Amino acid sequence: MEEKNHILIVEDDFDIAEQVMLFFKASGFQISHIADGAEVVDWVRANSPDAILMDIMLPNQDGVACMQQIREFSMVPIVMLTAKVSEADRLKGLEFGADDYVCKPFSAAELVMRIKAILRRCSTVQAPEKPSIEVNEAQLLVSLKGQSLSLTKVEFDVFAMLYNAPNRVFSRQQILDHIQPDNFDISDRVIDSHIKNIRKKIKNMEFSPKIVESVYGAGYRFNEQHIDS
C-alpha cells in the first residue's frame, strides 16, 4: 500500500481548517491540525510532515515566526495562508522560506492541486550522489564506494594528506614530516612501506591501487582519475 503524504494544517479558524481537511482527506492525504502557533515548531520537529499549510495570523506565535524557526532544521514545503498580503510582505515571506502564498478566500480544491504540484517537484529532486571516496578525519575512517578501508593510524594520515590535495605530488620527506615531524632519525623510505600497505589494501577491495600513484623520482599523489577504474 502506498504511503500517504502527511500534511500539517496550521489554522486557528476552525471552519476554514475543517473545509481544507475534508478536501485533503478526500484526496488521500493524512492530515494533522494545529490551531496554536506556539505548538507548531516542536510538533514539526517531532513528526516531520511532508508539507505545511500555515496561516500567518495565529495565536501566541505568528506563522512567519514559526516558518523561520522551522527553516533552521527543515526544508519541508510551506504554503502560507493569508487574508491579505502586499507584494512586499509576500516577497519577505518567500525570502524567509515560504514556498507559496494563497490568499483568502481560496478554493480548497486549488489548494490541494498546489500542494500536489509542490510535492511532485520535491520528489523529482534527486539526492546528490555520495562521493566514491569519503575520508572522515574525526573518526579516522576511509570508505571506497561505501566499503570501509581498514587503515592504521599512520596509514590513514598518509592517505588523508594525499587525498586532501588531489593530484599534488608529495615527496617522501614531505609525507614523513607530516606524519612524524619529530623523528629526525627515521629514513624517508619508511613511507614506501606505508604506501605499499595502503595500495595492497585498496587492491584487496578490488579497486585500483593507482588511486595512490607513484611519481617516478618525485614521490606520491592521490590520482582522482583512478577512483572508478
Legacy VTK file of the C-alpha trace (Angstrom):
# vtk DataFile Version 3.0
C-alpha trace
ASCII
DATASET POLYDATA
POINTS 229 float
0.000 0.000 0.000
1.335 3.438 -0.993
2.176 5.620 1.988
0.024 8.733 2.282
1.627 12.168 2.289
1.250 13.810 5.696
0.038 17.418 5.595
0.010 19.734 8.619
-2.666 22.426 8.567
-1.969 25.337 10.909
-5.137 27.420 11.077
-6.991 28.910 14.061
-10.253 29.423 12.138
-11.854 26.020 12.659
-14.407 26.457 9.856
-11.618 27.046 7.314
-9.499 24.261 8.796
-12.376 21.774 8.618
-13.113 22.625 4.982
-9.456 22.246 3.976
-9.066 18.982 5.908
-12.101 17.464 4.189
-10.646 18.190 0.743
-7.217 16.817 1.609
-8.644 13.678 3.215
-10.798 13.105 0.128
-7.626 13.374 -1.972
-5.893 10.640 0.038
-3.701 12.722 2.352
-3.005 12.101 6.014
-3.941 15.262 7.906
-2.924 16.863 11.201
-4.253 20.160 12.524
-2.787 22.729 14.930
-4.525 25.978 15.916
-1.871 27.470 18.226
1.334 28.938 16.771
3.259 28.122 19.931
2.798 24.382 19.311
3.897 24.289 15.676
7.693 24.159 15.734
8.037 21.363 18.291
5.345 19.339 16.520
7.080 19.673 13.134
10.422 18.694 14.661
8.875 15.558 16.164
6.641 14.479 13.269
8.326 15.633 10.009
5.250 16.276 7.827
5.574 16.240 4.037
4.118 19.743 3.672
2.650 22.523 5.818
-0.263 24.880 5.172
0.133 27.730 7.644
-1.962 30.778 8.379
0.044 33.922 9.063
-2.172 35.247 11.858
-2.015 32.724 14.704
-2.407 32.975 18.469
0.794 33.108 20.590
3.203 32.974 17.633
2.566 34.116 14.056
3.107 31.931 11.016
6.182 33.799 9.745
7.978 33.304 13.080
7.029 29.613 13.003
8.384 29.295 9.470
11.683 30.980 10.333
12.250 28.565 13.215
11.283 25.541 11.118
13.756 26.577 8.416
16.560 26.222 10.959
16.165 22.421 10.805
13.856 21.509 7.917
13.177 22.365 4.258
9.637 20.954 4.361
7.428 22.752 1.788
5.425 25.547 3.466
2.422 27.312 1.890
1.323 30.416 3.769
-2.389 31.206 4.088
-3.314 34.871 4.492
-6.351 37.117 4.284
-4.370 39.896 2.634
-0.762 40.304 1.619
1.110 43.079 -0.165
3.825 42.278 -2.687
6.471 43.444 -0.203
5.132 41.133 2.512
4.879 38.245 0.063
8.462 38.712 -1.084
9.611 38.957 2.527
7.855 35.682 3.332
9.361 33.960 0.307
12.784 35.221 1.377
12.239 33.706 4.839
11.450 30.317 3.299
7.823 30.109 2.143
7.277 28.009 -0.983
3.983 29.669 -1.934
1.262 32.060 -0.773
-2.513 31.557 -1.018
-4.846 34.461 -0.252
-8.195 34.008 1.476
-10.840 33.343 0.373
-9.356 30.476 -1.610
-10.512 27.345 -3.353
-9.735 24.263 -1.257
-9.563 22.228 -4.469
-6.937 24.608 -5.885
-5.004 24.382 -2.613
-4.873 20.593 -2.942
-3.585 20.916 -6.505
-0.875 23.366 -5.422
0.326 21.036 -2.683
0.370 18.092 -5.090
2.452 20.137 -7.550
4.941 21.124 -4.832
5.275 17.526 -3.637
5.857 16.340 -7.225
8.645 18.866 -7.649
10.226 17.775 -4.376
10.051 14.098 -5.314
11.823 14.666 -8.629
14.825 16.334 -6.966
17.419 13.604 -6.804
19.635 13.291 -3.766
23.256 14.072 -4.593
25.353 11.009 -5.214
27.703 10.069 -2.454
31.324 10.574 -3.415
33.253 7.469 -4.448
35.740 8.080 -1.648
34.920 9.554 1.748
37.502 10.498 4.362
36.298 11.186 7.892
39.238 12.665 9.765
37.333 12.928 13.045
36.738 9.158 13.098
39.847 8.134 11.118
37.653 6.357 8.578
38.041 5.917 4.825
35.359 4.372 2.618
35.572 3.422 -1.051
32.098 3.398 -2.620
30.579 2.594 0.737
33.122 -0.064 1.712
35.358 0.619 4.703
39.090 0.691 4.028
40.857 -0.596 7.136
43.941 1.543 7.750
46.278 2.001 10.685
46.568 5.495 12.172
49.772 6.219 10.239
48.339 4.818 7.003
45.255 6.967 7.475
47.376 10.077 7.981
49.308 9.357 4.784
46.149 8.673 2.777
44.333 11.748 4.129
47.289 14.002 3.325
47.311 12.879 -0.309
43.504 12.874 -0.587
43.183 16.442 0.680
45.472 17.731 -2.091
44.426 15.688 -5.147
46.984 15.371 -7.938
49.649 17.251 -5.963
52.910 15.309 -5.729
54.388 14.929 -2.243
57.962 13.776 -1.705
58.690 11.000 0.786
60.268 13.571 3.099
57.209 15.831 2.987
54.953 12.930 3.892
57.309 11.829 6.673
57.456 15.365 8.070
53.664 15.417 8.118
53.106 12.149 9.948
56.201 12.110 12.204
57.635 15.654 12.395
59.803 14.995 15.482
61.533 11.815 14.343
64.627 13.040 12.528
66.383 9.695 12.545
63.755 7.805 10.543
64.507 7.159 6.885
62.042 8.614 4.426
61.970 5.156 2.803
59.600 4.073 5.583
56.942 5.919 3.566
57.352 3.382 0.769
56.316 0.660 3.182
53.211 2.561 4.310
52.243 3.318 0.710
52.717 -0.327 -0.247
50.383 -1.422 2.564
47.744 1.147 1.622
47.813 0.134 -2.037
47.618 -3.551 -1.136
44.522 -2.948 0.980
42.919 -0.929 -1.802
43.660 -3.689 -4.318
42.208 -6.326 -1.977
38.927 -4.385 -2.113
39.062 -4.684 -5.925
39.831 -1.026 -6.522
42.774 0.306 -8.487
45.848 0.785 -6.270
46.770 3.630 -8.624
44.436 5.804 -6.551
47.654 6.328 -4.614
50.024 6.843 -7.513
53.809 6.706 -7.618
55.501 9.536 -9.493
58.962 8.338 -10.522
61.753 10.289 -8.858
59.327 12.648 -7.104
57.031 10.874 -4.639
53.325 10.081 -4.431
49.993 11.668 -5.182
46.274 10.968 -4.956
45.006 10.491 -8.513
41.276 11.155 -8.911
41.243 9.637 -12.397
41.628 6.125 -10.975
38.732 6.287 -8.486
36.307 4.479 -10.789
38.818 2.422 -12.758
LINES 1 230
229 0 1 2 3 4 5 6 7 8 9 10 11 12 13 14 15 16 17 18 19 20 21 22 23 24 25 26 27 28 29 30 31 32 33 34 35 36 37 38 39 40 41 42 43 44 45 46 47 48 49 50 51 52 53 54 55 56 57 58 59 60 61 62 63 64 65 66 67 68 69 70 71 72 73 74 75 76 77 78 79 80 81 82 83 84 85 86 87 88 89 90 91 92 93 94 95 96 97 98 99 100 101 102 103 104 105 106 107 108 109 110 111 112 113 114 115 116 117 118 119 120 121 122 123 124 125 126 127 128 129 130 131 132 133 134 135 136 137 138 139 140 141 142 143 144 145 146 147 148 149 150 151 152 153 154 155 156 157 158 159 160 161 162 163 164 165 166 167 168 169 170 171 172 173 174 175 176 177 178 179 180 181 182 183 184 185 186 187 188 189 190 191 192 193 194 195 196 197 198 199 200 201 202 203 204 205 206 207 208 209 210 211 212 213 214 215 216 217 218 219 220 221 222 223 224 225 226 227 228
